[in-house]
Amino acid sequence: MKKYDVIILSGGKGTRVKNYTNNLPKCLIQVKGKPFLFYQLKYLKKYKFKNVIISTCYMSYKVKDYVKKNINFLNVKIVDDGKPLGTGGAIVKSLKYMKKNFFIIYGDSYLNFNLNKMINKKCTAIMAIYKNSNKYDKSNIKFNDKNIIYDKNNNSNKKFDYIDYGASYVNRKIFDNLPKNKKFDLSIIFQNISKKKKLNGYVVGKRFYEIGSYKGIKDFKKYLSK
């Protein structure tokens, strides 16, 4: 069985941008004449990745149809979750296809750095982070030069001045013994391993882009126009 380097999590409904997603999965939102997914896959091609899983659920057939007709520069496998499994449950469903160490990318995040620089097979998990200071979204990470404390729902702790960039490099063992076809959020896994000081941080100097909000879509359009 072919093993894959990257999984893109694209199963959500995109409820925060429902003007775009009533009839379209979020990853296919048009930006400057092309679906957002196109830019993600071109980015992976640029950095020499060849085998990519796209985990889908909402309107999965549209993602599959787009990839089949338009993407010939990467080997892409579509995994349809069948029902909402959350970011964690979606990875468990696709785990049999993944290499021992692999990248996790959110389906609404555009990365702005060389992903390969994160690779460290000695680490249990590495999360790309950005010193956000609540500028682009709520900061949810405290960083101490190596390990990070991650709290997705951080509300007021001023020490949390970094944010999850939208990419992680993990050893598949962090998903050992987790039930299949059960809905749960990936943040639960990251919070647990951060408490054990097994979640490392990789600081990215440039800001991230995303299409999970209307402002995010507007900012990404501006970025592409530069």
N, C-alpha and C positions, 0 to 999 in steps of 0.2 A: 504493500500500500504506500502511495506517495505521501510524504510528510510535508507539512506546510510551515513556513517561517513566520507568517503574520495572520492574525485574525482581526477583521474589521467588524465592529459590533454595530449593526445597522437595523436592528429589529424594532426600535421604538416608533411610536405614532407621530412624534413631532408636534405635540399638542400646543407648545408655546408659539409655534409658527403655523397655526392651522389654516391661515389664508393660503398657504402654499401646499399644505399636506392633506387637504380634504380628499383629494383624488390622486395623491402621489406620495410615495415613501420619501422621507426626508432626504436621504442620500441622493435622490434624483432631482432635487430642487435645481432649477436652471440658474446658473450664475454666468453672466457674460456669454450666453449662448450654448453653454455645455452643462451637463449635470455635475453637481458637486463631486460625485463619485469619480468622475473622470479625472479631476484634479488630484484626488487622493491616490489613484492608481498610477498616474503619471509621476507623482512624487516618489512612489515606491520603485517604479522603473528607473528613475534617475539614480537612486542609491543601490541599484543592482539586485533588488529583490525580484524573485521569479515566481514564487508559489504563494498564493494568497487565498484565504478563506473569507467569504463575506457571510456573516451570520445575519439572517433576515427573519422577519415574521410578518409585519404589516405590509400588505401588498407585495409579498415576496416574488410573485410571478412577474411583476414589472421590473424588478431588479434583474431577475434571471434573463428576461427578454432583452433588456438593454445590454447586458454583458455579452450575451450570445451574438448580438448583431453588431456590436461596436468595439469590443475589447479583444484585440488579437496580439497585444504586446506583453501580456502576462498570462500565466496559467492561473485562472480564477475558478474556485469551486464555490458554489452557492449552497449553504446549509439552511434549510427552512426549519425554524424551530417548531412550527405547527401551532404553537400557542405562546403567549407571552411568558418568557422565562426569566426576564431580567438580565442584566449584564453578566451576572455570575452564572446563572443557569444556562445561558446561551453558550458560554465557554465550555462548561461541563459537557454539553451535548456534542460539541465539536472536538473535544479533547483527543479522541482517538486519531484524529487526522493531524494533530500538531506534533512538531518536533519536541525533543526533551526541553529545550529552551526556545521560547518564541515571543514575539511582540504582540501586544494588545493595543489596538487603536480604536478610539471612539468614532462612530460613523458620521459625527457632525464636526469633527476636529480636523483642521488643516495644520500640519506640522511645518515648522519653519527652521529646521536644523537637520544636520546629518544624523539620521537615526542609528547608523552603525556605531557611532561613538559611544552609545549606551551599552554596547555588548560587553558583558562580564559574566562568564559562565560559572564563576565561583560564588556569585551572589544568589540568594534565594529569589529576590525580586528587586528591580530598580524602577523607580518612577521618575519620568521627566517632570521637572517642576520649574516654575517661573516666579520671580519675586514680583508679585502682583500688587501687594498692599491694598487689596480690595478695589483696585482700579477697574478691571474688566469684568470681574465677578467676585463673589465672596471668597476671600482667602481661607484655605482649610488645612494648611500644612505648617508645621514648625520644623525648621531644618537646623541641624547642628554640625554641619560640615561632612557628615557621612549618613547617619541614620535620620529618618524623618518620623515625626509624629503626625499621623493623618487622621483627620476628623471631618468627614464629609459635611456634617451638619453644624459645624462650628458657628456660633452666633455672635460672640462678643470678645473672645480672647485675642487681645491685641498682639500677642506673641506669634499668632498665626499669620505670617505675612507672605507666604508662598501659596501657590495654587497648582493643582494637578494639571499638567499641560495637555493631557489627552493621549499619552503613550507610555507604555510600561514594557519592560523586558523581564520575563518570569521563568522560573523553573516549574514545570508542570506538576511537581510534587505538592505545590500549595493547594492543588485541587484534589488531592488524594482523599478517598473515603467520603466524598460528598455525593449526595443522592442525585440520580439522574431525573430529568423532567420535573424538577422542583424549581419554582421561581425564587430567586434571591439576587441581591445586588452585589456586584463585585466589591463595592466599598467595604462590605462586611469582612471580606478576606483581607483586604489591605489594612483595615483598622486592627484586626487581630494580629497580623504579622508585624505591624509597626509597634505594637505593645511589647512584642518579643525582641525588638530591635533587629529585625530581619528585613526591614524595608529600607533600601538605600535610595538616595536622591541623586539625580543628575540635573544640574542647574543649566537651563537654557537662557541665553542672554536676550534673545529676540522674543517679542510678544507672540502669542498664539492667535489663531483665527478660528472662528466657529460659525456654524449656521443654525444653532439651536435657539437663536433669538432674532428678532427683526433687526436690531442694531448690529448683531454679529454678521448677518447677511450683507448689510450695507457696508460694514467695514471691510469685509472680504472682497466685495466688488471694487472698493477703492484700492485695495492692495493689488488686485489683478490689473488695475488700470495704470499702475506706476510704470 
